[in-house]
Amino acid sequence: MTDYDVVVVGAGPAGSIAAKTAAEKGLDVLLIEKRQEIGVPVRCAEGVSREGLEKFVNPDSKWIASEIENAEIISPSNHKVVLSAENAGNEVGYVLERKIFDRYLARLASKAGADVLTKTSAVSFKRENGTVKLGIRSMGEFSEITAKIVIGADGVESRVAKWAGIDTTLKLNEIESCVQYLMTNIEFDDDTTYFWVGRKYAPGGYIWLFPKGKDAANVGIGVMPSLAEKSAKWYLDRFVEEHFPEGEIVEVVVGGVPVKGAIDTAVADNVMLAGDAARHTDPITGGGIINAMSAGHHAAIAAYEAIKAKDYSKETLKRYDEKWKSDFGESLVRNKKLQEKMMRLDDPTLDRLAKSLEGMPIEEMSVRRLAFELFKKHPRLLWDLREFIV
Ligand SMILES: Cc1cc2nc3c(=O)[nH]c(=O)nc-3n(C[C@H](O)[C@H](O)[C@H](O)COP(=O)(O)OP(=O)(O)OC[C@H]3O[C@@H](n4cnc5c(N)ncnc54)[C@H](O)[C@@H]3O)c2cc1C
């Protein structure tokens, strides 16, 4: 078949959920993925919140590497703040096995009735008679497919965004540069995620350790290139040497995480963008899996309504903008502002804040309450952040 209601470009979490949802609504759907294996190579630390994940799928031990109970935040001088799962909210949950998870989601799309093609890239795009002619290269062969609607779920380097003329440009301070090692032969609690903060560790970002079972963990870093004097790899290597000198690196991941906040619009005539393509990642944590899935879902519903109305114009598809903005758009805006302010906190300030929590019943406090207590203790230090705390 070469005529589809919806062609979804990219079989990451955004694309597979979009294809699944659209197919469940009875639309003719094609999901294409340029890589020959869905989910490989993984460019992710694989952490998701429990609540977010369970909105879309029932957790399955086949693709859950670890269940997390605590999050430990470590300041530059080694003061530790430990948050329990209950109180940390979105900060802890599961560490996924994305190689299996992404394939599982694509299988759900296929089961719902979507056609799925791997080793198939979208390579050209033109609008014609109110539809899109999408050029694809599948197993080396070029052909053209007609789509009423294209959902661009093609990740951080989205070509669909450029073709459609949607402005998703990233300035130098809107993308974190990341490197991650899958490490074995290191010590950690397998129910805890760890975050090392401060310029000493990761200028404009943080270092993370996310357990993958008992014997391995994702140890990675995100830095803001405009603040870092060296490369992300340089800071991570120094950290690994100091903290895990006996550790073995068995996999390396390199990638960029958009931290732009909310874009004005993720739609154009016949086109919607979802997930990293639409810069839907959280500017503070860099987490994007759950927002990508939510966006994919909203885009598919908007596609269904547009197709029912036989109107694929930007005006009609703007309903999708309304949906993702009311779902998580506000938190992108708020967290972008907060991220910019947090990046200005220097290491002695972070140490003072972490130290002042010693002896407090942190395990009983929510993140918001914790922030409030910190503000009470250090109103002058945190005056700049007051709108986010009180
Ligand atoms: C180092 C690192 C660590 C991260 N850690 C976390 C984390 O712990 N938790 C979290 O929630 N998020 C994390 N993220 C972010 C997360 O990985 C992304 O937000 C998420 O994968 C976005 O999903 P997506 O479906 O939008 O895009 P992707 O998962 O990037 O999927 C896009 C897909 O489109 C395909 N594609 C691209 N172009 C084409 C084309 N022309 N034709 C066909 N297919 C195409 C790609 O091959 C890819 O499979 C991390 C990112 C990085 C780089």
The ligand as an SDF file (V2000), in Angstrom:
LIG
                    3D

 53 58  0  0  0  0  0  0  0  0999 V2000
   22.5870   10.3620   27.0250 C   0  0  0  0  0  0  0  0  0  0  0  0
   21.1140   10.5110   27.1250 C   0  0  0  0  0  0  0  0  0  0  0  0
   20.4700   10.1070   28.2850 C   0  0  0  0  0  0  0  0  0  0  0  0
   19.0820   10.2300   28.3940 C   0  0  0  0  0  0  0  0  0  0  0  0
   18.4750    9.7670   29.5270 N   0  0  0  0  0  0  0  0  0  0  0  0
   17.1340    9.8220   29.6470 C   0  0  0  0  0  0  0  0  0  0  0  0
   16.4810    9.2760   30.7770 C   0  0  0  0  0  0  0  0  0  0  0  0
   17.0970    8.7020   31.6860 O   0  0  0  0  0  0  0  0  0  0  0  0
   15.1290    9.3690   30.8470 N   0  0  0  0  0  0  0  0  0  0  0  0
   14.3900    9.9610   29.8640 C   0  0  0  0  0  0  0  0  0  0  0  0
   13.1530   10.0290   29.9940 O   0  0  0  0  0  0  0  0  0  0  0  0
   14.9920   10.4790   28.7730 N   0  0  0  0  0  0  0  0  0  0  0  0
   16.3310   10.4060   28.6340 C   0  0  0  0  0  0  0  0  0  0  0  0
   16.9420   10.8980   27.5030 N   0  0  0  0  0  0  0  0  0  0  0  0
   16.1010   11.5020   26.4660 C   0  0  0  0  0  0  0  0  0  0  0  0
   15.3510   10.4080   25.7060 C   0  0  0  0  0  0  0  0  0  0  0  0
   16.2580    9.4530   25.2110 O   0  0  0  0  0  0  0  0  0  0  0  0
   14.5460   11.0300   24.5730 C   0  0  0  0  0  0  0  0  0  0  0  0
   13.8350   12.1370   25.0710 O   0  0  0  0  0  0  0  0  0  0  0  0
   13.5620   10.0380   23.9740 C   0  0  0  0  0  0  0  0  0  0  0  0
   14.2210    8.9560   23.3780 O   0  0  0  0  0  0  0  0  0  0  0  0
   12.7150   10.7620   22.9200 C   0  0  0  0  0  0  0  0  0  0  0  0
   11.9140    9.8540   22.2370 O   0  0  0  0  0  0  0  0  0  0  0  0
   11.5120   10.1500   20.7170 P   0  0  0  0  0  0  0  0  0  0  0  0
   10.6100    9.0460   20.3220 O   0  0  0  0  0  0  0  0  0  0  0  0
   11.0650   11.5500   20.5870 O   0  0  0  0  0  0  0  0  0  0  0  0
   12.8790   10.0890   19.8990 O   0  0  0  0  0  0  0  0  0  0  0  0
   13.9350    8.9290   19.7240 P   0  0  0  0  0  0  0  0  0  0  0  0
   13.8750    7.9560   20.8180 O   0  0  0  0  0  0  0  0  0  0  0  0
   15.2390    9.6200   19.4530 O   0  0  0  0  0  0  0  0  0  0  0  0
   13.4460    8.1930   18.4060 O   0  0  0  0  0  0  0  0  0  0  0  0
   13.5360    8.8080   17.1340 C   0  0  0  0  0  0  0  0  0  0  0  0
   13.6250    7.6950   16.1080 C   0  0  0  0  0  0  0  0  0  0  0  0
   13.5000    8.2540   14.7980 O   0  0  0  0  0  0  0  0  0  0  0  0
   14.3720    7.5560   13.9290 C   0  0  0  0  0  0  0  0  0  0  0  0
   14.5930    8.4080   12.7560 N   0  0  0  0  0  0  0  0  0  0  0  0
   15.2880    9.5810   12.7060 C   0  0  0  0  0  0  0  0  0  0  0  0
   15.2460   10.0850   11.4590 N   0  0  0  0  0  0  0  0  0  0  0  0
   14.5150    9.2340   10.7080 C   0  0  0  0  0  0  0  0  0  0  0  0
   14.1260    9.2170    9.3290 C   0  0  0  0  0  0  0  0  0  0  0  0
   14.4910   10.1930    8.4760 N   0  0  0  0  0  0  0  0  0  0  0  0
   13.3780    8.1840    8.8670 N   0  0  0  0  0  0  0  0  0  0  0  0
   13.0090    7.1660    9.7140 C   0  0  0  0  0  0  0  0  0  0  0  0
   13.3570    7.1310   11.0360 N   0  0  0  0  0  0  0  0  0  0  0  0
   14.0990    8.1590   11.5170 C   0  0  0  0  0  0  0  0  0  0  0  0
   15.6060    7.3230   14.7860 C   0  0  0  0  0  0  0  0  0  0  0  0
   16.4110    6.2780   14.2680 O   0  0  0  0  0  0  0  0  0  0  0  0
   14.9750    6.9790   16.1440 C   0  0  0  0  0  0  0  0  0  0  0  0
   14.7610    5.6030   16.2850 O   0  0  0  0  0  0  0  0  0  0  0  0
   18.3280   10.7980   27.3420 C   0  0  0  0  0  0  0  0  0  0  0  0
   18.9790   11.2110   26.1690 C   0  0  0  0  0  0  0  0  0  0  0  0
   20.3530   11.0690   26.0610 C   0  0  0  0  0  0  0  0  0  0  0  0
   21.0370   11.4960   24.7780 C   0  0  0  0  0  0  0  0  0  0  0  0
  1  2  1  0
  2  3  1  0
  2 52  2  0
  3  4  2  0
  4  5  1  0
  4 50  1  0
  5  6  2  0
  6  7  1  0
  6 13  1  0
  7  8  2  0
  7  9  1  0
  9 10  1  0
 10 11  2  0
 10 12  1  0
 12 13  2  0
 13 14  1  0
 14 15  1  0
 14 50  1  0
 15 16  1  0
 16 17  1  0
 16 18  1  0
 18 19  1  0
 18 20  1  0
 20 21  1  0
 20 22  1  0
 22 23  1  0
 23 24  1  0
 24 25  2  0
 24 26  1  0
 24 27  1  0
 27 28  1  0
 28 29  2  0
 28 30  1  0
 28 31  1  0
 31 32  1  0
 32 33  1  0
 33 34  1  0
 33 48  1  0
 34 35  1  0
 35 36  1  0
 35 46  1  0
 36 37  1  0
 36 45  1  0
 37 38  2  0
 38 39  1  0
 39 40  1  0
 39 45  2  0
 40 41  1  0
 40 42  2  0
 42 43  1  0
 43 44  2  0
 44 45  1  0
 46 47  1  0
 46 48  1  0
 48 49  1  0
 50 51  2  0
 51 52  1  0
 52 53  1  0
M  END
$$$$
